[in-house]
Amino acid sequence: MQRLDGKKLPGRLSTDGLDGGIGCASGGMTPADREVQPTRRRMLLLAGAALVAGCSNERLLVGAPSIGTGLSRFPDQTNLTTADPTDARVFFVTDRAPSEDGSYGSGRARAVSYGEVVIGIGDADTSWGDLIAQDAAGHPLNIKAVEQRGQLPASPLPFGISNGRPVVVPEARSAYDGALADLQDGITRQLQALQTGDVLLHVPGVNTSFEDGVFSMTDLWHHTGRNMVPVLYSWPSGHGGLPGYFTDRESGEFTIFHLKEFMRSLYQNPNVNRIHIVAHSRGTDIATSALRELLIETRAQGLSPRSVFKIENLILAAPDLNFDIVGQRLVSEQFGAAFGRISVYMNQEDTALNVAQRLMVGARLGRLEPEDVPQTEQVIFGNVERVNFIRVANAGGAFGHSYYRENPMVLSDIVLLLNTCSPPGSATRPLERQSGNFWLLSNTYSGGGSTISGSCS
């Protein structure tokens, strides 16, 4: 892995633990912890285990989807955009502070940085054929280079009041607009290299280091077929442990303005035809909050968010969202009408969300059951047919929270959804209807046949 200055790093960064707390670097309990009542102590241990579930000293490429080899979804080797066909190139946008070793840490930065990451998949003997085989799993992922291309001026920009209205200082506005145009040019170059107009944007959740976000984006992009420009929005999470969960939640509030500015620049890019968003866990709150603000702004201008945003798919995987708040902030704002399709993946056995639900109080969207939905929302969801809730049976994994990329059945459905935009219950995506907009993704899912056909056009 390369530093921002080009020097080699010793290996993947680990997530820092907190003093005496439960984190990646420390799994023990302090003497004070031992004084906690037994029930409370069990809850803390459960929380610590679940909230550090993403911590790892290495990452491997996840297994292929269960839909068959699907060779038609991969580009011809001669059309790949990296010198080594087994490499991946991910565009990143981040408001993480640079770390001392030259990467990006969990601290917050007021200035948004952007650039590209080159990821190696496999070892020296791994071939392109190995990567697109049905059993393509277990290949090591390693970051070869992190290349920062630029940085936006720090926010907030200086402004004054003129005739009762805020006006940004002209020099600051010019510098900001110039940097934003350069960021757009970076996306455009990637679109042209892949000969596509589609962007796949990933917003990870809490306790996710910069490197972990890069690896998750690589999993999604590779198995989806390498036919979209992969963009990682990496916000400053990754503090680890139970206290770190709350620190990351506040970092999620910190980052909303930056994500909103980036999303606006993305859909205003004339070279972008369609945007597909995959948000996970607390990343769903960040993504929907930024989109909600853009939705209000766009409608105030008399425009249609559906036409302006270009967002074909909004995927909320294991959303760590309070359902009551979803009703008031999203449903009440008629949020679902602004997108081509919203797909919510849920698991009632999600341990991490169970912990969040106990800590924050209130049903989490990612553990919802049909009977939990009030009658008013059921009617609304029925009228907005392009909002669907997908319950995952036997999600698997130690905590049942990262199934969106680790479970072959779920990954298959996401691959088919992103490539074809087919509705649930179709021949392409044979999900079982439970009731209304609720569907079941069983452990025998086999959508799409052996290849992917159809498109979102």
Beta strands, then each sheet from edge to edge (+ up, - down):
strand 1: 87-98
strand 2: 104-121
strand 3: 141-151
strand 4: 159-162
strand 5: 165-168
strand 6: 198-203
strand 7: 229-234
strand 8: 274-280
strand 9: 311-317
strand 10: 341-346
strand 11: 387-392
strand 12: 432-435
strand 13: 438-441
sheet 1: 3+ 2- 1+ 7+ 6+ 8+ 9+ 10+ 11+ 13+ 12-
sheet 2: 4+ 5-
end
